[in-house]
Each structure stands twice: as C-alpha cells, then as structure tokens.
C-alpha cells in the first residue's frame, strides 16, 4: 500500500472535478511566509507529515498574514521536528464538517462513504456507504440515508446547507473510483459545506493505493454448462477404497443407498469389487464418459486425476479433497495447477475442499455431509449454496426435517473456479428452484454476483443471504478452512444489497425465512394482521413490526363490528388482536375472526401466534387454521411458543397441512421482516 502527500492528492481530486482548498508546500518558516502571499486571510498552517494533525497539535488556525504564518511554522518545526514536514499553507475555510471518501477491496468492489467529519468522526461513527458506480439519484439517496440529513437540509431556523454540491462531490468520487482501481482508501476529512449555493470544499485528505490483482482467468467463449454438475446422469467416484470411513467410500455409499437414478461407478487403483459392483482401476476403464467426476483422493494425487478427466472430456468435477489453498502457499500453488487443468479443458470445477453437491429428487448425493445419514431426503423448491459445508449441512438437515424440500444443495469449497455467482446464474433458470439461500463468507467477483442476484429476482425467485465473517478473527478462521482472503463484512453487505438479496441477521432467521418462503410464499406487501393468544406476544409483535416498517392496519368499521360480534366484550377488536384464552377454549372463534378480518384487501399477510395450547384443543385450532389458510389468497403464518409435547396431535395436524410452525414472537417477526424485504426486492428488480 502506497501513501500520498496531501498536495498530490489534491491535484488528483481537482482533476476529478472535486473542489479542494488551494495548498502550498513549504520546507521552513520563510517558505511558508512566502507561500501565504496572495492567499488572503485567515490562514492555516498544517504539519503535512502527520496523519492525525489535530490530535498531535499539527494545525494552527486563524493566522493573519505572512508574519503570523512564519511564526506558526517555526513553532510547528520546533515542537514536531521533521515530522511536521512538508508544511502546508492554506486559506482557512469555514463550514459544516463532513467526511467523504472511498473504500475498495479487490474482487468485492468499491464504496463511496459519507458521514460526519472533523475530529469526532470515529466516535460518532455515522458514516453510510453505497456501492460504486453512483449516479446522481443514488448519491442523493445515500445522503438521505445519513442520520443527520435533516440537519443538512435546515432545521428549526438553521440554514440549509449545499446538499446538491455534496451530491456532486460523491458522484465525482464514484467516477474516480472507476478510473483508478488502485485506490484502496481515500478520506476527505473534513469536507466543509457552505450554505445552499456556496458549495463544498475538501480541506484535508489522505489516500493509499493497493496492488490491483490480475483479472480472473478469462473464459474462452460461453461458460461451460453446469448441467453435468447439478443434474448428472452418470457419476464416477474416484477414491473409493475398502475403508468405509474414507471420503470416497462414504460418497459412493450415499449414492447407492439414496437411490441415485443415474449410473454410478467406483474407481480405485486396487480394482476388484465394492458393494457387489465392479470397481475400476482408473477413469479410462469406466465405460462411457461420466457427466460428473467426484474426486476424493489425497491432494497431491488430484492433478493426475484431473488430467485423466480432462483427457476423457468429462462434463464436470467436484474435488472433495482438502490440502489446497487453506493450508498455505504450497497448497495454493497446487490448487492453481488443478484449476488450470480443468479450465483448459472447459470443465466446470466445484471446490477443491468441497463437501459436495446434493440433488434430493434424483438421489444425487455426491457429498460427504453427515446430513445424508438421514433415512430420506426431501425434494422441494429451496436451493442452498454455502461457503461452510458444516453449517450448510445443518441448515439443509433442519429444513428437510421440517418437511421443506431442497432442489439443489451446494458447498462452495475453496472456489478455485466456480463461485456463488455461477450457481446463482444457473439456479435463476432452474425450474425446480423457487427460493435460494446463501451462507456467504467471501465474494470473489462482486459485479457478477450483483448481476446473478438481479437475474434471480427478475425470475421471481427470492434470495436470502446470511453474511458471515464480520471481524478480523473470523477472517483468519475463514483463511484456515477455505484459503480465502475475505473482504470486509460491510462491502459484502453492499454487494448483496445491490444483488437484490435479503440479508438476515442470524442463522435462525435464515432458516425461518427459507421455511416460510418455501411453504407459505412471500407477502404481497408490508401490511400484517396479527392474532395472538397473549397480550405480551401482541406487544412483541407490535415492537417487531415497528422496527421492521411493517404496518398493522386497524379494522375498518364494518369489519371491526363483525369481529367484535364473535368476541367477548372484554376483548378489544384491534390489530394485533389479543384473543387470550379464547383461542384455547373456543378454536372455532379464531376461524370466524380470521374469516371476517381477512375479508378485506387491506392485509398482505396474517400471523397466528399461539402459546401453550394443548391437545385436544390444539389439534382443533390447527385444523381451523388449515381450513382458513386454504380459503384465503394471502399467506397465513403460524407460530407457537409452548412445549411441543403438550400438543403432538396439533403439531401433526399442522405438518399434515404443510404449515410450518415457528416459535417465539420476536423470532417470528424477524422472519416476517425478512419476507417483507424479500418481496420488496422482487418488486424493485
């Protein structure tokens, strides 16, 4: 990383059309006095060699002419020594202090940043950012997101500041980021804002450049099809030994036990048989050309298998083996060698260090996931793509346990070739996939991820994302298991937002959102009817709705009267509606309330939040809810926070009706908030 002097930065900024203070350099007091000539007053002298000038006493303000500049310069040099050089002389400007700048990470992208400037920037920490490129509309939206935006527009008699000029500066920064991919960081602090029409001006700046990595290896012609990887008809597993605990043997067992509908062949130098079937000594012995080669051999042997697969012209490959970039420089070189072999042959590669790929519908289990020990796999409309093999397995197993089936389930591994964008592009046009979830640690190509996510949205498929790896410790942990140089959480978040993805805060919300989207669909908008068996639950629902921007419209007059007509006098007909014990003692009343309330187009979704109802009433309630759900045109979601052991028949009735049941009201509202955001992302696509 290379740092630049402030005058060098100001020259660059001026060329980009960004207003900057006129700066003159000086080596000593005499030069500083001469530099002050013609600048006017008041003047400022700064110690240009310091990064945090104010903190170290390196700024002298309010100087009136060359003589005072000479004295101030001498004082700086006497106190700070050579650290003060070069001295910078400027005309002193006034205005409201803001911060503006750029941040970039290779592969992920760049963001423009704006926030409160001055010496308290780090303490206030209110900066907002948006992904490059920014047009004027996007820059205006960025400024409006700043929490102090109302103050900039004028508040309680204070004058409006020149927000249009700040917007111009942000657009210019975006253009600079596009022209100079080597700029890693650029801080303009402060940027002084004048009153409306007076403009803005940057009076201090810091910039550092980064090495620009070579572009990802270009593909010759169209990208290879992922069909052989994600819907193969013939799989060869290389590395099927006699030890059932070894990876190759496990994968082969899963494929045969789960009833893969295509052909599967085992390969191992020992030959012979495995499981009563012939085991071939090499890929060359396997009859026909496999669509997919599943490679589970020691890392140093993978290149040889890759050459054999390339010579045969197989359709795709998964390298399950570890021992590549996640282990250090030698492993990284080996990974590049293997990737180059497959790339040269036009063969899509998953991994290395990939748990594998699963397609439940066809029994395609080219994976070593322990989740495959389950008796059966549920096929359905959820596709899961994960940076973490173990966490992906956890989510997949929990979804299937709750009756939510999967279309495709992919572990990315080290992403030596295929990355998350490749899979999203394919899934956008997969007729079996309706909802997509990604557990993401790293972004290798932000632009392609954005395009792929938007393509999914254009196809009407919501994309939910749990953005992992927030702090430096998590980055180091990621490096140890995937070999990835992981970018910042904030930049990945900006890329996901631009990709029309719905980011969720926790793994639980990720799971819940996928379950609800797959089984009940997305709401039409953000207007919710909530009926609960608890006043406390109603308050939590109301708080969650307010935090998420979800509306809770009250009943119109006619509907309120009909709802009140079936409720006891002590139950107020409001939304959220606290039915308390009425749900437990008289389940049919819940059905009548829902029928009356939802006979109105003002709601986009409904929630029934239960507590500790027990069988047999719980079973009756479940049947009432299921009947209403069949008759209405909007999603009806169910949550129940009581022990499941109190209502086994009730829970079974929900399962039989295909209704997932969440639990606590706060967790449920987090999931509904994600669904509402996802619906908005599809609408905006």
Secondary structure, 3 states (H helix, E strand, C coil): CEECCHHHHHHHHHHCCCCECCEEEECCHHHHHHHHCCCCCCEEEEECCCCCCCCCCCEEEEECCHHHHHHHHHHHHHHHHHHHCCEEEEECCCCEEEEEEEEEECCCEEEEEEEECCCCHHHHCCCEEEECCCCHHHHHHHHHHCCCHHHHCCCCCCCCECHHHHHHHHHHHHHHHHHCCCEEEEEEEEEEECECCCCEEECCEEEEECCCCCCCCCCCCCCCCCHHHHCCCEEEEECCCCCCCCHHHHHHHHHHHCCCCCEEEEECCCCCEECCEEEECCHHHCCCCCCEEEECCCHHHHHHHHHHHHHHCCCEEEECCCCCHHHCHHHHHHHHHHHHHHHHCCCEEEECCCCEEEEHHHCEEEECCHHHHCCCCCEEEEEEEECCHHHHHHHHHHHHHCCCCEEEEEECCCCCCCCHHHHHHHHCCCCCCCEEEEEECCCCCHHHHHHHHHHHHHCCCEEEEEECCCCHHHHHHHHHHHCCCCCCHHHHHHHHHHCCCEECCCHHHHHHHHHHHHHCCCCCCCEEEEEECCHHHHHHHHHHHHHHCCECCCCCHHHHHHHHHCCCCCCCCCCCEECCHHHHHCHHHHHHHHHHHCCCCCCCEEEEEECCCCCCHHHHHHHHHHHHHHHCCCEEEEEECCCHHHCHHHHHHHHHCCCCEECCHHHHHHHHHHHHHHHHHHHHC
